[in-house]
Amino acid sequence: MISALTIIIKNNECILTQEF
């Protein structure tokens, strides 16, 4: 479960980084 949450957080950070 922790791994899945970590992946989701990492993906969100990547999306935010690309947007900004």
C-alpha positions in Angstrom: 0.0 0.0 0.0 2.8 2.4 0.9 4.5 1.7 -2.5 1.3 2.5 -4.4 0.8 5.8 -2.5 4.5 6.7 -3.1 4.1 6.1 -6.8 1.0 8.2 -7.0 2.7 11.0 -5.1 5.7 10.8 -7.4 3.5 10.9 -10.5 1.7 14.0 -9.1 5.0 15.7 -8.4 6.1 15.0 -12.0 2.9 16.4 -13.4 3.2 19.5 -11.3 6.8 19.9 -12.3 5.9 19.6 -16.0 3.0 22.1 -15.6 5.2 24.6 -13.9 
